[in-house]
């Protein structure tokens, strides 16, 4: 498999993200795919709890 210029392959990037480890860039598919209403509400509630 050819390694991209960024240093990480897409598989390595996803693997690191799933392990909650820092990647070399944001996984765009996860950011742009959208989120349903209940998922958004749960994320907002979790986010507010983490800030407190």
N, C-alpha and C positions, 0 to 999 in steps of 0.2 A: 504494500500500500504506500502510495506517495504521501509524504508528510507536507502539509500546507506551509506557506511562508510564516504563518503566525507561531509555529512551533508545536501546536497541539492539533491532533486530528479531531474531526467532529466526534468520533467515538470517545476519545480521551476527554474532550470537553464535557460531554454529557455525563460520563462516568464521574468526573470530579464534581459536577453540579449536583448529581444525585447523592453524593457523599457530603454535600454541604461544604465543599472545599472551594477555594478561590480558583477561578479559571482566568484565562488570558483575555477573554471578552465575554459579553453577555450573550446568552443563547437567544437569538432573535425570535425563533419559532415559539419559545415559551412566553415571550413578551407580547408578541403580536397576535397570538392565537385567540385572544379574548378570554373572558371569564364569565361564567353564568352568575346570576344574581345572588344565589345562596353562597356560592364560592366567594364572591366579592364581599358579602357581609361577614362571612367567617374570617376572611383575611383582614378586614378592617377591625373586627373585634380583637383578633389576635394582635394586630399591630398596636392597638390602643392599650392592651394589657402589657405588652412588652415595654411601652414607653413609661408606664406607671411605676 
